[in-house]
Structure formats: C-alpha cells, structure tokens
Amino acid sequence: MSYTALYRKFRPGEFDEVKGQEHIVTTLKNEIRTDRIGHAYLFCGTRGTGKTTVAKILAKAVNCEHPVDGSPCGECEMCKKISSQTSMNVIEMDAASNNSVDDIREIIDEVQYSPAEGRYKVYIIDEVHMLSAAAFNALLKTLEEPPSYVIFILATTEAHKIPITILSRCQRYDFKRISIDTISARLKDLMERENVDVEDKALRYIAKVADGSMRDALSLLDQCIAFYLGEKLTYDKAIEVLGAVDTSVYSRMFKNMADLDVIGCMKLLDEIMMSGRDLNQFITGLIWYLRNLMVISVSASGSEMVDVSTEQLEQMQQEIKKVDETGLIRYIRILSELSNQIKYATQKRVLTEVAFVKLCVPEMEKKTSDDSLLARIDAIERKLESGIFVNGQPDNGGQNVSFVTNEAKTSKEPQPEVVLPKMVSDDLKKINGKWQQILSDISVSSRSFLMPEICKKTVSQDGETLILQFTDATAEAYFNRDDKRNLDELKTVISNIVGVDAGIIAETVSNEQSRNSLDLSQIIDKINFDVQIKK
C-alpha cells in the first residue's frame, strides 16, 4: 500500500481529536446533543486550522445512528460510509474550480431530493469566497430556506470577500491559529504512535515555523522525517531541512547592526547565503526577532509574549540595552520594506546588502524620517563618546568640530580642552538669526516644544540669559526635568552653532504675562548694538 501523508493519516475523526478549536467544538456538540442543528454554517480561518475536518465530523455527527455526547460514534454504517467517502449524503465541492452559476444551479436541483439514507444531506463548499457574484445570488434563496433535511457548510480563508447577504444567513465560526504549545504536543503524541525518535526542541521549532497551521506542521514534520529516515530528528537537522536560520544568527546580526558594523553584517550575510539559507525567510525571521526584542523592551511583562527559552530570554534582555525602542522600530521599518521589495527583485542579495548599509549608516536615509534623524544623532553621540572634542574656535558665528580616534587618545600629548565664552547681549542677535538652524539640529520632541505658537523667547535684564516662556506647564517641565538633559541639549546646539556658552532658563507664565513680555526679535530691534565709547 502506498504511503499516506501524516496530515491525512491522522486527520481527526471525532470532535475530541480536534485541537486548538475548543470554542467551536463545544458549541457544535451542544447543538447536536440538544437537536438545535442549524441549516447553514460558515467556517472562517487561516489554512490548516481544521475547517474542512470539522465540517466532515459535523456531517458524520448529524447522520450518526448512535452519537456519543454530540460526537459521531465512528462505528455505525453511516459513520463508516462518510469516513470512506462513499456516502451519497455528504457532497463536497471546491468553489475554486466550480464557481459558476451553473454549478450552484446543479446543487439547487439536487436539494429537492431527500436523502436515501440517514437524516441529512450535507453540502460542504470549500473556498466559497471564489464563487462568482451570479453564483452567490443563485445560492441566496436556497441558503436562506433550504429543505429541512439539507445543511450547508461553507468554508473560506477570506471571509471579507463573501457578500453580506450570505454572511447574514449563516452561523459564523472563526477558527483561530493553533498555539505552538498545542501543535508541538500533538506532534509529540503522533511521533510516539509512529515510534519515531524526535527531539522536543525540533518539534517546537517545526510548530513555530508552521505559524498556527496544524496541517503545515505535519507536512513539515513529514519532510524532515523523510530526509533523516531511520535517524533521530534533532533541532539542528530540522533547521537544515527547512532551510531556516538558527536564532543565534539573528542575535549576531543584531549585534552588528547595533554596533553600526557594516562589514560584520556583510560577512554574516555571506555566510547565510553560502550555507544555502533562504533570504526571504531570513529577513522574515530577523523581523520577528526584532519584534520580540521590542516587546521585551517596552514592557516588564513582555517576556510572557515571547516564545523563547530562559537562556535566550536572558540574552535578549542584555541585547535590548544596545538600542532603544525608536531604533528597533526603525530596524523593523527598513527590513519590512525590504521584505516587500525582495519578493519581486532579481538581485535579492544586492538589495539586502543595501538595506543593511542603510541600517548601519543612518545618514543614507531621507532626512525627513524622524527615526532616521534620531539614529543619526545616536551615531554622532557614539562617535563623540569614542573621541575627543577638539578644534573648537568659533568661526563667523559657528564652530568647527572634529573627532580624535581611540588611537589618538593614547598619545602622550594632552589635548587642549575647549572653553567657550559666556553669552553676552551681542550674541542674542546671532541666536535669533540662527534660530531655525538651531531647531533643525535638536531632537524632534524638543523642537515641538520650541515652536513659536508654544514658546516665546525673551531675555533677562542684563541681556546675558535667554528665557524660554511657556504658558503650558508640561513644556516647562520637559526642559526643567531633574537631569536637565533636554535643556543641556539646547545649550550644546547653541554653543556648536553660535560658539558661546549660553545661559538658558525655562519658566511658566500666564497668558497675560506672555502677551505683555517682548519677544527676542522685538528686544533686538530696540537695542543699539553699535556702541561707541567716548574718549
């Protein structure tokens, strides 16, 4: 006898064998037990979640001569005929290939005849969303008021394509994606029945790759067993057969990205390509790895939503310290764009390499992107941390900045420390003239609080302190937070552009006080900066 695939061999024959869809199974069993059977059902859900399987079990249950707690007995003549697909009471139709109005009219003609045996004629229409508009219209009246002995079961993966007139005539059941734990437990049980030696970690990995589909999981397991026939199926072997990438590779790639190491990313990408791994699958896996890092980063309870081992979770908790949430979102955005483009690209590797260069060199991205601007600032800060601020003499109201590498740090000659002059009233005109440049160089959040409609700039009586006046206490608190980080950022930008050590104060004022105070530009107009000294 020819070999039977696992997903066919172990297809559930009764409700209790269906895994991961307890909310549907319980409802259907109660309906059968209390004889409250509907005339039309709609089963929705992704592939491999049990729609057709449950439809066949329901067809057996309603025709079973001796049902057990709402489930078919599997022993009576009707159950055996339906299981062997020899019963005239259960008619299956694939709407993907039989989607015309004539196919539906044929069903309408058939329903006029009562079943020769059993209680119900059951019509199972798979992929019902593929029916034409005319076919749906032809089905409407019969679906709403079929003969008492007819049951329609419609199955689809795309419920949104079904007309509302059809939906309103059916009891709708949404099949959920099956959890990794449920799939791996089912696979383990079946492998014990088959006497196949499989590592638990390998089963869990296959369950994860199946993405909520029991049928996909069984097909992948079948493939892995066939490749290593007679040998123990380990985690490493499963990865090799499926052309997947081990999680440690994602970890290495993330470290290279976080360290802005372009060459490291290129070398690792070359290793992945040379080992025959699928590039699309690698990008998808890396996006999910970054997603897990983001979930762990944003919430203390995020680790509960990530399906990883304890050792790997500890490692990921250390990794999230390298990049903040904004950086992770930027990584996911760029890689998601790559994932969409790579499907149709002829030069997949080149396109992937360009994306990783973008990740490691933020200045290559458009300047209008907020997260790329933050990434560029972060990259500059890292360079500053690894170098020394030198060559700081102001030139025409600005300042030239350069970096000294770690090698220069070790030289015996000490580098001179830059001491900027304190701001005086003459510098106010320079600050006011370069205010837009100052705003463009600070963080996006700080810039939003310094817009003219929110912030008024004025000066102290001695003309040596810039005062930021806010009518909103939230804005003032933003700059006067305990660590003064945001206020110091503004001072640094002003010192870089104007070349002075600016004194700045942030304060909250009433609307009336704000209206009565003069803006910086008005003050400058009233001051004569060209002072002449009489001898």
C-alpha positions in Angstrom: 0.0 0.0 0.0 1.3 3.5 -0.9 2.5 5.8 1.9 -0.1 8.2 3.4 1.0 11.6 4.5 0.8 12.3 8.2 -1.8 15.1 7.9 -4.1 12.6 6.1 -3.3 9.6 8.2 -4.0 11.4 11.5 -6.9 13.6 10.4 -9.3 13.8 13.4 -12.4 11.6 13.1 -14.3 13.0 16.1 -14.7 16.3 17.9 -12.5 15.4 20.8 -9.5 14.9 18.5 -9.7 18.4 17.1 -7.0 20.5 18.8 -7.0 24.3 19.4 -10.6 25.0 18.4 -12.4 24.1 21.7 -14.8 27.1 21.4 -16.2 25.7 18.1 -16.2 22.1 19.1 -18.1 22.7 22.3 -20.8 24.7 20.5 -21.3 22.2 17.8 -21.5 19.3 20.2 -24.1 21.1 22.3 -26.2 21.8 19.2 -26.2 18.2 18.1 -26.9 16.9 21.6 -29.9 19.2 22.1 -31.0 18.8 18.4 -30.6 22.5 17.7 -28.8 22.0 14.4 -28.6 25.0 12.1 -29.2 24.9 8.3 -26.1 26.9 7.2 -22.7 27.3 8.8 -19.7 29.4 7.7 -16.3 28.3 8.8 -13.6 31.0 8.6 -9.9 30.9 9.4 -6.4 30.6 8.0 -5.1 27.5 6.3 -4.7 24.3 8.2 -6.7 25.2 11.3 -9.3 22.5 10.8 -12.2 24.0 8.9 -12.8 21.1 6.4 -12.0 18.5 9.1 -14.7 19.9 11.5 -17.1 20.1 8.6 -16.7 16.4 7.9 -17.0 15.5 11.5 -20.2 17.6 11.7 -21.6 15.8 8.7 -20.9 12.5 10.4 -22.4 13.6 13.7 -25.7 14.8 12.3 -26.1 11.5 10.4 -24.7 9.2 13.1 -27.1 6.4 14.3 -25.6 6.4 17.8 -24.0 9.7 18.6 -21.9 9.9 21.8 -22.2 13.2 23.6 -22.8 15.1 20.4 -19.8 13.4 18.7 -20.1 10.6 16.0 -19.6 7.1 17.2 -17.4 6.1 14.3 -18.8 2.5 14.4 -22.2 2.7 12.7 -22.8 2.2 9.0 -23.3 5.9 8.2 -20.1 6.9 10.0 -18.1 4.3 8.1 -19.5 5.3 4.7 -18.9 9.0 5.3 -15.3 8.3 6.5 -14.6 6.2 3.4 -16.3 8.9 1.2 -18.8 6.5 -0.2 -21.9 8.2 1.2 -24.3 10.0 -1.1 -25.4 12.2 1.8 -22.2 14.3 2.0 -21.3 16.3 -1.1 -18.0 18.2 -1.2 -17.5 20.9 -3.7 -14.4 23.0 -4.4 -15.6 26.5 -5.3 -12.1 27.4 -6.6 -12.7 25.3 -9.7 -16.5 25.1 -9.6 -17.5 28.7 -9.2 -20.0 29.3 -11.9 -23.7 29.9 -11.6 -24.4 26.5 -13.4 -22.5 24.7 -10.6 -24.8 26.3 -8.0 -27.9 25.6 -10.0 -26.9 21.9 -10.1 -26.9 21.9 -6.3 -30.3 23.7 -6.2 -31.7 20.9 -8.4 -30.2 18.2 -6.2 -31.6 19.5 -2.8 -35.1 18.8 -4.0 -34.5 15.1 -3.4 -34.4 13.8 0.2 -31.5 11.6 1.4 -31.8 7.9 0.5 -30.4 7.0 3.9 -29.6 8.9 7.1 -31.2 12.2 8.3 -29.4 15.0 6.4 -27.8 15.8 3.1 -24.7 17.9 3.9 -23.1 20.2 1.2 -19.5 21.2 2.1 -18.4 24.1 -0.2 -14.7 24.8 0.3 -13.1 28.2 -0.6 -16.6 29.6 -1.0 -15.3 33.2 -1.5 -14.2 32.1 -5.0 -17.8 31.9 -6.2 -18.9 34.4 -8.8 -21.4 37.2 -8.0 -24.1 35.4 -10.1 -23.4 32.1 -8.2 -23.8 33.8 -4.9 -27.1 35.3 -6.0 -28.3 31.9 -7.2 -27.4 30.4 -3.8 -29.2 33.1 -1.7 -32.8 31.8 -1.6 -31.9 28.1 -1.1 -29.4 29.0 1.6 -32.0 31.0 3.5 -34.8 28.4 3.3 -33.4 25.0 2.4 -35.4 21.8 2.9 -35.4 20.5 6.5 -33.0 17.7 5.6 -30.3 19.9 4.0 -27.3 21.5 5.7 -24.8 23.8 4.0 -21.3 24.2 5.4 -19.3 26.9 3.7 -15.5 27.2 4.4 -13.2 30.1 3.5 -9.9 31.7 4.3 -11.1 35.1 3.2 -14.4 35.9 4.8 -14.3 39.6 3.8 -14.9 38.6 0.2 -18.2 37.0 0.9 -21.3 39.1 0.4 -23.1 40.3 3.5 -26.3 38.7 2.2 -24.6 35.3 2.5 -23.0 36.1 5.9 -26.3 37.1 7.4 -27.9 33.7 6.6 -25.1 31.6 8.2 -23.9 30.7 11.7 -20.3 32.0 11.6 -17.4 30.2 13.3 -13.9 31.8 13.3 -11.1 29.2 13.6 -8.1 30.5 15.5 -4.5 30.0 14.7 -3.3 27.0 16.8 -0.8 27.8 19.5 2.8 26.5 19.4 2.2 24.5 22.6 -0.8 22.8 21.2 0.8 21.9 17.9 4.1 20.6 19.5 2.0 18.5 22.0 0.0 17.0 19.1 3.2 16.3 17.1 4.8 14.6 20.1 1.8 12.4 20.6 1.8 11.3 16.9 5.5 10.6 16.8 5.1 8.3 19.8 2.4 6.4 17.9 4.7 6.2 14.9 7.7 5.2 17.0 9.8 8.0 15.5 12.6 9.4 17.7 12.3 13.2 17.6 13.8 15.9 19.8 11.3 18.0 21.7 13.1 21.2 20.6 12.9 20.1 17.0 9.1 19.6 17.3 8.7 23.0 18.9 10.7 24.7 16.1 8.5 23.0 13.5 5.4 24.1 15.3 6.7 27.7 15.3 7.5 27.6 11.6 4.0 26.3 10.9 2.6 29.6 12.0 -0.6 28.3 13.6 -1.4 25.7 11.0 -1.6 22.1 12.1 -1.6 20.8 8.6 1.6 22.8 7.7 3.3 21.4 10.9 2.5 17.8 9.9 3.7 18.4 6.3 7.0 19.9 7.6 7.5 17.1 10.1 6.9 14.6 7.3 9.5 16.3 5.2 12.1 16.3 8.0 11.5 12.6 8.8 11.9 11.6 5.2 15.2 13.4 4.9 16.7 11.7 8.0 14.8 8.4 7.7 15.8 6.0 10.4 17.8 8.7 12.4 16.8 10.8 15.3 15.4 14.1 14.2 17.3 16.9 16.1 16.8 20.6 16.3 19.9 21.2 14.0 18.7 18.7 11.5 15.2 20.3 11.3 16.8 23.7 10.7 18.9 22.2 7.9 16.0 20.6 6.1 13.7 23.6 6.4 16.4 26.0 5.1 15.9 28.1 8.2 18.3 30.1 10.3 19.2 29.5 13.9 18.3 32.1 16.4 21.9 32.7 17.3 22.5 34.0 13.8 19.8 36.7 14.3 21.5 37.6 17.6 24.8 38.0 15.8 23.3 40.1 13.1 21.5 42.4 15.6 24.8 43.0 17.4 26.4 44.0 14.2 23.6 46.3 13.4 23.6 47.9 16.9 27.4 48.4 16.6 27.0 50.0 13.1 29.3 47.4 11.8 28.6 47.3 8.0 31.5 44.8 7.3 30.2 42.5 10.0 26.7 42.5 8.5 28.1 41.8 5.1 30.3 38.9 6.2 27.4 37.3 8.2 25.1 37.7 5.2 27.7 36.0 3.0 27.8 33.1 5.5 24.0 32.8 5.3 24.0 32.8 1.5 26.8 30.3 1.2 25.0 27.9 3.6 22.0 27.8 1.2 19.6 29.6 3.5 16.5 31.2 2.0 17.0 35.0 2.0 13.2 35.8 2.3 12.9 33.5 5.3 16.0 35.1 6.9 14.6 38.6 6.6 11.2 37.5 8.0 12.9 35.7 10.9 15.0 38.7 11.7 12.0 41.0 11.7 10.3 38.6 14.2 13.5 38.6 16.3 13.5 42.4 16.4 9.8 42.3 17.2 10.5 40.1 20.2 13.2 42.5 21.4 10.8 45.4 21.1 8.1 43.6 23.1 10.6 42.8 25.9 11.9 46.4 25.8 8.6 48.2 26.1 7.0 46.2 28.9 8.2 44.4 32.0 5.7 41.6 31.3 6.7 41.5 27.6 8.8 38.3 28.2 5.5 36.4 28.6 4.6 37.2 25.0 7.8 35.9 23.6 8.2 32.2 22.9 11.9 31.6 23.7 13.9 29.6 26.2 15.0 31.0 29.5 18.7 31.2 28.4 17.7 33.0 25.2 15.4 35.4 27.1 18.3 36.5 29.4 20.5 37.1 26.3 17.8 39.2 24.6 17.3 41.3 27.8 21.0 42.1 27.6 20.8 42.9 23.9 18.0 45.5 24.2 20.3 47.7 26.2 22.2 48.4 22.9 19.3 50.1 21.1 16.2 51.9 22.3 12.6 51.3 21.1 12.9 54.0 18.4 15.9 52.3 16.9 14.2 48.9 16.9 11.1 50.4 15.2 13.5 51.9 12.5 15.1 48.5 12.0 11.7 46.8 11.6 10.5 49.5 9.2 13.5 49.2 6.9 13.5 45.4 6.9 9.7 45.3 6.3 10.2 47.5 3.3 13.0 45.1 2.2 10.7 42.1 2.7 8.1 43.6 0.3 10.7 44.6 -2.3 12.7 41.3 -2.3 9.8 39.2 -3.5 10.0 40.7 -7.0 13.7 41.6 -7.1 16.1 39.8 -9.5 19.2 40.8 -7.4 18.0 39.8 -4.0 21.4 39.8 -2.3 22.4 43.3 -3.6 19.0 44.7 -2.4 19.5 43.1 1.0 23.1 44.5 1.3 21.9 48.0 0.5 19.2 47.7 3.3 21.9 46.7 5.9 24.1 49.6 4.8 21.1 51.9 5.5 20.7 50.3 8.9 24.3 50.9 9.8 24.7 54.3 8.1 21.7 56.3 9.1 22.8 59.4 7.1 22.0 57.5 3.9 18.2 57.7 4.7 16.0 60.6 3.9 16.4 63.4 6.4 12.6 63.8 6.7 12.3 60.5 8.6 12.1 61.1 12.3 13.5 57.8 13.4 16.4 58.1 10.9 17.2 61.5 12.3 17.3 60.1 15.8 19.5 57.2 14.6 21.9 59.8 13.0 22.1 61.7 16.3 22.7 58.4 18.2 25.5 57.6 15.7 27.1 61.0 16.3 26.9 60.6 20.1 28.7 57.3 19.8 31.5 58.9 17.9 31.7 61.6 20.5 31.9 59.0 23.2 34.8 57.3 21.5 36.6 60.5 20.6 37.7 64.0 21.9 36.0 67.3 21.2 38.8 69.5 19.5 39.3 72.4 17.2 36.5 74.4 18.8 37.4 78.0 18.0 34.3 79.8 16.7 34.4 80.9 13.1 31.9 83.5 11.8 29.4 82.7 14.5 29.9 78.9 14.1 32.3 76.3 15.3 34.3 73.6 13.6 34.2 70.2 15.2 36.4 67.2 14.5 36.9 63.8 16.2 40.0 62.2 17.6 40.1 58.4 17.3 40.9 56.0 20.1 44.5 55.7 18.8 45.0 59.5 19.3 43.6 59.2 22.8 46.6 57.1 23.8 49.2 59.7 22.6 51.2 61.3 25.4 50.4 64.9 24.4 47.3 66.1 26.2 44.6 67.6 24.0 43.5 71.2 24.9 40.0 71.5 26.5 37.7 73.9 24.8 36.4 76.8 26.9 33.7 78.8 25.3 33.0 82.4 26.1 29.9 83.2 28.1 26.9 84.6 26.2 26.5 88.4 26.2 23.9 90.7 24.8 25.7 90.9 21.4 25.2 87.2 20.9 21.4 87.4 21.1 21.2 88.7 17.6 23.2 85.7 16.3 21.0 83.3 18.3 17.8 84.9 16.9 19.2 84.9 13.3 20.2 81.2 13.5 17.1 80.0 15.5 15.8 77.9 12.6 19.1 76.2 12.2 19.2 75.6 16.0 15.7 74.0 15.8 16.7 71.7 12.9 19.7 70.3 14.9 17.8 69.4 18.1 15.6 66.3 18.8 12.1 66.2 17.3 10.4 66.2 20.7 12.4 69.3 21.9 11.7 71.1 18.6 8.0 70.6 19.0 8.0 72.5 22.4 10.1 75.4 20.9 7.7 76.3 18.1 6.6 80.0 18.1 3.0 79.2 19.0 4.1 77.4 22.2 7.3 79.1 23.3 8.2 82.8 23.5 11.9 83.8 23.7 12.9 86.8 25.8 16.0 87.8 27.8 16.9 88.8 31.3 17.5 92.5 32.3 21.3 92.1 32.0 20.9 90.6 28.5 23.0 87.6 29.3 20.4 84.9 29.8 17.9 83.6 27.3 14.5 83.0 28.9 12.0 80.5 27.4 8.5 81.3 28.4 5.7 78.7 28.2 2.0 79.0 29.1 1.9 75.2 29.4 3.5 73.7 32.5 4.1 70.5 30.6 6.5 72.2 28.2 8.4 73.9 31.1 8.7 70.6 33.0 10.1 69.0 29.9 13.1 71.3 30.0 13.4 71.5 33.8 13.4 67.8 34.4 15.8 66.5 37.1 18.7 65.5 34.8 18.3 68.8 32.7 19.1 66.6 29.7 16.8 68.5 27.3 17.9 71.9 28.4 21.6 70.8 28.1 20.9 69.6 24.6 19.6 73.0 23.5 22.7 74.7 25.2 25.0 72.3 23.3 23.4 73.0 19.9 23.6 76.8 20.5 27.3 76.5 21.5 28.0 74.5 18.4 26.3 77.0 16.0 26.9 80.3 17.7 30.1 79.5 19.7 29.1 80.7 23.1 28.2 79.2 26.5 24.5 80.2 26.6 22.7 80.7 29.8 19.1 79.5 29.4 16.1 79.4 31.8 12.7 77.8 31.1 9.7 79.2 33.0 5.9 79.0 33.0 3.9 82.3 32.7 0.3 83.2 32.4 -1.3 84.1 29.1 -1.4 87.8 30.1 2.3 87.8 31.2 3.2 86.2 27.8 1.3 88.9 25.9 2.9 91.7 27.9 6.5 90.4 27.5 8.6 91.4 24.5 9.8 88.7 22.1 13.5 88.4 21.4 13.2 89.9 17.9 11.4 92.9 19.4 14.1 93.4 22.1 16.9 93.2 19.5 15.1 96.0 17.4 15.1 98.3 20.5 18.8 97.7 21.4 21.5 99.6 19.6 24.4 97.1 19.4 26.8 99.5 17.7 28.0 101.2 20.9 30.5 104.0 20.6 32.9 104.8 23.5 33.7 108.5 24.0 37.2 109.4 25.0 
